[in-house]
Amino acid sequence: MGFSVFQSYLGDVLHAISQALLAPDIILLIAFIVYALFCIGSVITEAVTERKNFKVSMPRFEADLMGASDSQIPEVVERSGLLNRQKMALLTVYDYRVLPGDALIALIKRLMAEEESNYDKIVGRNNTAAKIAPMLGLMGTLIPLGPGIGALSSGNITQLGSSLIIAFDTTVAGLAAAAVCLVIAKIRRNWYEDYMTALDSSMATMLQKIETMRESGQIKTEEPSDYSGIFAESLKKDKREKAEQGGRAGRAEDDAHDSDNHGPAPIPSNNLSPSDLDARQFEEGAD
């Protein structure tokens, strides 16, 4: 008798806990839906601002890099068609071409690891959302079914219908958010694998070029250069110029809008009557 009471008490505690989880579960599902919409916008932005700028032809770039002189290498990298982050990494390696071979290889590995870690974090967030969202959807399905079954046994069809609606809605929301995040993660993974393959090949070519220059005695300097810093400053300058151009374009549109609202400027009449104008025209003709 005592055990059955204790078991009933534990069941009531679990029921209370599960019902208390319904509201947080729905809130989290809404958050994941918002995150899925954010991912759609971010991947479109990434495709427009970054993916379309990735236009490198690796055989051509590697041939140009191997055939370039010491002073031409930064220019070859900057017009390669790689992403700006990849150009920065290559120029950083070239800046430290004075390092011994082992140190240079360690630098390349660190730069590659940083780039791969950055991509893994982005794809990892999408994958995590794709895994958690269906779990929340399943929780949102099962939690209201208990009260719904209880309502069915007592003949309360209204409560049963309400519980089933919540169950189906949470399931659909979880699956929709997971599907969006899964597709975006797949798209990004393909992009990033392409980027990493290009960067790996470029780093290998740059290392080979530096070793060739070292063997032929073309490396004259003993201090690191700052081509990567110069490139970073040029990127900041271009960004500022684009922002200024956008601001000027916006002000020009505002001025044009104000001009349209106020109409054309009036022509000054100098307060002359028609007779005065006729007299002035006669005097000008006489002169």
Residue pairs with C-beta under 8 A, 6 or more apart in sequence:
15 146
18 143
18 146
19 143
19 146
19 147
21 139
21 143
22 140
22 143
22 144
22 166
25 136
25 139
25 140
25 143
25 170
26 140
26 166
26 170
28 136
29 133
29 136
29 137
29 140
29 170
29 173
29 174
29 177
30 173
32 129
32 132
32 133
32 136
32 173
32 174
32 177
32 181
33 173
33 176
33 177
35 129
35 177
35 181
36 129
36 133
36 176
36 177
36 180
36 181
37 180
39 126
39 129
39 180
39 181
39 184
40 180
40 184
43 184
43 187
43 188
46 188
46 191
50 83
51 191
53 81
53 83
54 81
54 82
54 83
54 194
54 195
54 198
55 81
56 80
56 81
56 82
56 198
57 81
58 198
58 201
58 202
61 76
61 80
61 81
61 82
61 202
61 205
62 201
62 202
62 205
64 76
64 80
65 73
65 76
65 77
65 202
65 205
65 206
65 209
66 205
66 208
66 209
66 212
68 75
68 76
68 209
69 218
70 213
70 218
70 219
70 220
73 94
73 209
74 91
74 94
74 227
74 230
74 231
77 87
77 90
77 91
77 94
78 87
78 231
80 87
80 202
82 90
82 198
82 199
82 202
83 195
84 235
85 115
86 115
86 195
86 198
86 199
86 202
87 231
88 228
88 231
88 232
89 111
89 112
89 115
89 199
89 203
90 202
90 203
90 206
91 227
91 228
91 231
92 107
92 111
92 228
93 104
93 107
93 108
93 111
93 203
93 206
93 207
93 210
94 206
94 210
94 225
94 227
94 228
95 224
95 225
95 226
95 227
95 228
96 103
96 104
96 107
96 224
97 104
97 210
97 213
97 214
97 219
98 219
98 221
98 222
98 223
98 224
99 107
101 211
104 207
104 210
105 207
108 203
108 207
111 203
112 196
112 199
112 200
112 203
115 195
115 196
115 199
116 196
119 188
119 192
119 195
119 196
122 188
122 192
123 185
123 188
123 189
123 192
126 181
126 182
126 184
126 185
126 188
127 181
127 182
127 185
129 177
129 178
129 181
130 178
130 179
130 181
130 182
130 185
131 178
133 173
133 174
133 175
133 177
133 178
133 181
134 174
134 175
134 178
135 174
136 170
136 174
137 170
137 171
137 172
137 173
137 174
137 175
137 178
138 171
138 174
139 170
140 166
140 167
140 169
140 170
140 171
140 173
140 174
141 167
141 168
141 170
141 171
142 167
144 162
144 163
144 164
144 166
144 167
145 163
145 164
145 167
147 159
147 163
148 159
148 160
148 162
148 163
148 164
148 167
151 157
151 158
151 159
151 160
151 163
152 160
210 219
213 219
272 280
